Amino acid sequence: MGADWIKGAALYLKERDPILAKVIDEIGECTLKTSNDYFGALARSIIFQQLSRHAASTIYKRFIDASGGALTPESVLSMEKRKFKESGISERKADYLIILAEKFASK
């Protein structure tokens, strides 16, 4: 699924809501990118949750580096728990990431 659905959704909203149409026209084209990396997207969401973008980006980069440069279920499951903490990831988020990785690895 490419960016066509995003353009279609914006057009749909513009046709049905004149106020939203004005906002969409002012903001311009949606720049969201689609991805088939569902694990990576969910893991990134967990890491970024309730943090400033700057802090989350720093932690995310550290975590990617600690996982060997690739964020996969296997890389998360092979990491020592201390690596999560050293990256700046809370114990609770580490638990969530491990559970997520286990669910993806079992499929």
C-alpha positions as CSV (number, residue, x, y, z in Angstrom):
1,M,0.0,0.0,0.0
2,G,1.6,3.2,-1.2
3,A,0.9,6.9,-0.6
4,D,-2.2,6.8,-2.8
5,W,-4.4,5.9,0.2
6,I,-3.1,9.0,2.0
7,K,-4.0,11.3,-0.9
8,G,-7.4,9.6,-1.2
9,A,-8.1,10.1,2.5
10,A,-7.1,13.8,2.3
11,L,-9.4,14.3,-0.7
12,Y,-12.2,12.5,1.1
13,L,-11.9,14.8,4.1
14,K,-11.6,17.9,2.0
15,E,-14.8,17.0,0.1
16,R,-16.8,16.5,3.3
17,D,-15.5,19.2,5.6
18,P,-14.9,22.8,4.3
19,I,-13.0,23.8,7.5
20,L,-10.7,20.8,7.3
21,A,-10.3,21.4,3.6
22,K,-8.9,24.8,4.3
23,V,-6.5,23.4,6.9
24,I,-5.4,20.6,4.5
25,D,-4.8,23.2,1.8
26,E,-2.8,25.4,4.2
27,I,-0.6,22.6,5.5
28,G,-0.1,21.0,2.1
29,E,0.5,17.4,1.1
30,C,0.8,14.8,3.7
31,T,4.4,13.5,4.0
32,L,3.7,10.3,5.9
33,K,5.7,7.3,4.7
34,T,4.3,3.8,4.8
35,S,6.4,0.9,6.0
36,N,6.1,-2.8,6.1
37,D,8.4,-3.0,9.2
38,Y,5.6,-3.4,11.7
39,F,7.9,-4.5,14.5
40,G,10.2,-1.5,14.0
41,A,7.3,0.9,13.9
42,L,5.8,-0.5,17.1
43,A,9.1,-0.7,18.9
44,R,9.9,2.9,17.9
45,S,6.4,4.0,19.2
46,I,7.1,2.4,22.5
47,I,10.5,4.1,22.8
48,F,9.1,7.5,21.8
49,Q,6.0,7.3,24.1
50,Q,5.8,10.2,26.6
51,L,9.2,11.7,25.7
52,S,10.2,14.8,23.9
53,R,11.2,14.2,20.3
54,H,14.8,15.2,21.1
55,A,15.2,12.8,24.1
56,A,13.4,10.0,22.3
57,S,15.6,10.3,19.2
58,T,18.7,10.2,21.3
59,I,17.5,7.1,23.2
60,Y,16.3,5.4,20.0
61,K,19.7,6.0,18.3
62,R,21.5,4.5,21.3
63,F,19.2,1.6,21.3
64,I,19.7,0.9,17.6
65,D,23.4,1.1,18.1
66,A,23.2,-1.3,21.1
67,S,21.2,-3.8,19.1
68,G,23.8,-4.0,16.4
69,G,22.4,-1.4,14.0
70,A,19.2,-3.2,13.2
71,L,16.0,-3.2,15.2
72,T,14.5,-6.7,14.8
73,P,12.8,-9.1,17.2
74,E,15.9,-11.2,17.2
75,S,18.2,-8.3,18.0
76,V,16.0,-7.2,20.9
77,L,15.8,-10.8,22.3
78,S,19.5,-11.2,22.2
79,M,20.3,-8.0,24.1
80,E,21.3,-8.1,27.7
81,K,18.9,-6.3,30.0
82,R,21.6,-3.8,31.0
83,K,21.9,-2.6,27.4
84,F,18.3,-1.4,27.5
85,K,19.1,0.7,30.6
86,E,22.4,1.9,29.2
87,S,20.5,3.1,26.1
88,G,18.1,5.1,28.3
89,I,15.1,2.8,28.1
90,S,13.1,2.4,31.3
91,E,12.7,-1.0,32.8
92,R,8.9,-1.0,31.9
93,K,9.6,-0.1,28.3
94,A,12.3,-2.8,28.1
95,D,9.7,-5.3,29.3
96,Y,7.2,-4.1,26.6
97,L,9.9,-4.3,23.9
98,I,10.8,-7.8,24.9
99,I,7.2,-8.9,25.0
100,L,6.7,-7.4,21.5
101,A,9.8,-9.1,20.2
102,E,8.7,-12.5,21.6
103,K,5.3,-12.1,19.9
104,F,6.8,-11.3,16.6
105,A,9.5,-14.0,16.9
106,S,6.8,-16.7,17.6
107,K,4.9,-15.9,14.3
